[in-house]
């Protein structure tokens, strides 16, 4: 349950989330075009090209709460507690116990040649350990923090204010899966997203879902880091 005192209703809703998502899509497309035209194929520019649109969208989400609400702490429940961290770790590890077998089953159905979007972007890149650590940071830290601000923060707040937290859990889980635009992985992303949403619900803070999301991304982040560093072959 939410532990923070109830804040006054904010003056933003689903329109704010859609606008922020548009910022993400436009900036991601623009950076992809620029990188393609520049012929960038090294780790650092590609990693920045992945991280910057998400970070920009998250920054816009925070700005929305400052301009039209009560600030990110109140509107997005960004307040750190050890309980929130613990709940995030609990649901993150529990989620792995479900998602790892689900991933194996998914691969047996769709084939081993189908990878995630992150695997498609980073899997064939090779670089130094500094570049490999940057990829790890993008996958395990930057993406979970920024995506949670968008989905279990801004979207959750818009839905929960009108229809309640359980509806917010369902809506954000589905939108999280669809927004990745990985249609073959969408059922798997639903399974991955549910424990993250439950961490948000029971942790009472966005920190809980950020931690759960980071745990969910930990194994893929390690695999990609080792592949970029040349320690293991590309997945």
N, C-alpha and C positions, 0 to 999 in steps of 0.2 A: 504494500500500500504506500501511497505518497506520504512522506514524513514532513515535508515543508508545509508551513501555514498557507492556506489558500490565498492566492493573489487576486487583485481585482481583474475582471474580465479584460482581455486584451482586444485591441481594435484591428486585428488582422485575422485572416482565415485561409480558406483553400486557395483563394486568388494569390495570396502572397507566396504560397508554396509553388504554384504553377509559374509565377514570375521568376522565382529563384531557379526553378528547373530549366526555364528558358535561358537564363543566364548561363547555366552550366552547359547546355547543349550548344548554344551559339559559340561560347568560348572554346569548348572542346573541339568543335568543327573547325574554328578559325585556327587554332593551334595545330591541329592535324594537317591542315592545308599548308601552313607555313613550314612545318617540319618536313613535309613531303617535298615542297618546292626547294627547300634548302638542302635536301638530300641527307638530312640528319639520321644517322643510324647508330650512333654511340649511346652508351647507357645514360649519361647525365641528361642530355636534352630530351630523350624519350621519357625518362622518369619525371622530369619537370613538366613535360607535356601532359602526362597523366595526372600529376598532382595539382597543378595550378588551377584547372577549371573547377575541381572539387573544392579546393581551398577558397576560390573566389566565390563560389555559390554559398559555401558555409559562412563566409564573411558577410554576404548580402543577407543571409538569414539572421545573423546576429544584429545587423543594422535594422532590419524590420522590427525586431523586438524593442530596439532603442527608440525608434521613431514612432511606432504605432502601438507600443505595449508598455510593459513594466521592466524591460531589460531581460537579458538572457537567463540570469539566475532564476528569476521568478517564472517567466513565460516558458522556458525550455527545461526547467528543473536542473540547471547546471550548478549543482552544489555538491561538493565532495564530502563524503562520509566514509569511514572505514567499513560501515555496514554495506554501503553501495558497492564498494570495491569487492567485498566478500561475496555479495549476491552475484555480481558480474562474473567473478571467477567460478562460482558454483554452477551457474547456468552455462557459462562458456565451456567448462569441462564436461558437464552433462550433455551439452549439445554435441561435443566431439564424439561421445559414445554412441550417438545416434547418426550423426552426419558421416562419419567415416564408413560404417557399413552401407549407408545409403549411397555414398559416392562409389563404392565398389560395385553395388548393384546397378547404379546408373551407367558406369563404364561398361558393364557386361551387356547392357541393353543397347546403348548408342555406339559403342566401339571405343577402343583406346586412342584413336586418332583425334577425338574431339576433346578440346581443352577449354579452360576458362579464358575470359577476355584477357586477364593478366598474363596467363600462360602464352597466349597468342602474341602479346606485346613484348614481353620480356624473355620468353623461352629461348629464342635464338640469338639473343644479345650476349656478347662476351666483353668483359672489362676487368678492371682492377678490383681489389677488395673494397676500396672506397666506393666505387660504383655499385658493387654488390650490396654493400651496407645501405646505400641510398635506396635501392630497390626494396630491401627489407623494410626500411623505414616507411616508404610509401605504402606498402601492402599492409603492414602490421600496425602502424601508428597513424599516419596521415589519413589514409582512406577510412579506417574505422571512426576516427574522431569527426572528420568532416561529414561523412555519410550519416552518422548518428545525429548530428546537428540538423541535417536536412529531413531525415525520415522519422526517427523517434523523438526529434525536437520540434521542428517547425510543423511538419505534417501531423504528428501526434497531437500537438497543441491545438491545431485547427479542428481536428476531428473530435478530440476529447471534450472541448468546450461546448460542442453542440450535441454530441451523441454519447459521450461517456468513454471511459478508458478501455473497456472491452471491445467496443467498436473500433477504437483507435488501434488496438492490438491487431485486429483482423485486417483493417485497411492498410496499415503501415507494412505489415508482413507481405501482403499481396503486391503493393506498389513497390516495395523494396525488391521483390523478385522480378517484377516486370521492368523496372527502370534500368536494370543492368543490360537490357536488350540482348540477352543471351537465351534465345528461345528454347534451344535444346536443354539448357540447364535450368529453366524456370521451375520445374517441379523440385529439383534439388535445392534451388535457392529459397523456395518456400520452407523447406525443412531446415535450412541453415538459419533463416531469418526468424523462425518462431522462438527458439530459445533466447535470441537476442531481444526480441520484443518482450518476452516473459521477464527477462532481467530488468527491463525498463519498468514493467508493471509492478513487480514485487520489490524492486530496489528503491523505487520512489525517487530516482535521480537518473539523469542522462549519463552520469559517470558509470552506472552499472551496465548499461547497454554498450557503452564504449569499451569497457573492459571485456564484456562477453564477445563483442565483435572482434576485438584484438585477438582473443584466444582462438576464435573460429578461423582467423586468417593466419595464425601462427605457423601451422604446418606448410601451407602453400607459400608463405613468405620465406621460410627456411629453404624449401625446395628451390625456389626461384633464386634466392641469394647464392646458394651453392652452384646452381647451373650457370649463373652470370659470372661467378668467380672461376668457372672452369673445373670445379671439383667433381661435379657429376655431369653426365650428359644431359642434354635438353630433354624435357618430358615430352 
